[in-house]
Amino acid sequence: MTKIDIEHLQEEGGTLRYAEANHCDWIAVAGGDGTVESVASHLVGTTLPLGIIPAGTFNNFARSLHLPLDPLDACRVILAGNTLPTDVGFANHRPFFECVGFGLDAALYTLGEEIKSGRFQKTIEFVRRAYHYPRQQFALTLDRPACDALVQEQTNESARLVRFLTRNQSSNLTLSP
């Protein structure tokens, strides 16, 4: 196994170019969901496996893949070479992996992050934006019937959506709030 020093590759697509130029067999990334998604998005369509070392606040992507949250345990999984395929979604031609927000969720996300970071004065703006948000419809297109696209493990808060999706056998859904 060839070992290469860790480098900070900020340039768009720099990680993939570096890996290809140095004949890497895999790429590992340590970081939170944003960092992992940034690197993973450049690997879509390639055969390079991505090792994930969760080092963020919530690590939702790593949790959804049932990866160990302990960095040393995550490194052991990577070195063992066990790969797991994952689905990739696209919204406005950009890949996403663990979740996507649209509509009211997307409109409130940045304010929620600010409130979470201690800027509690943004709460009034959050409530105002939510109250005045216009009702919208969204079209969601899946590459397979909705009931086949579901993750088997479900939490209580998604049970109603899961029941709706499993009744719908098409691959196109129209969602409205």
Disulfide bonds with the S-S distance in Angstrom:
none
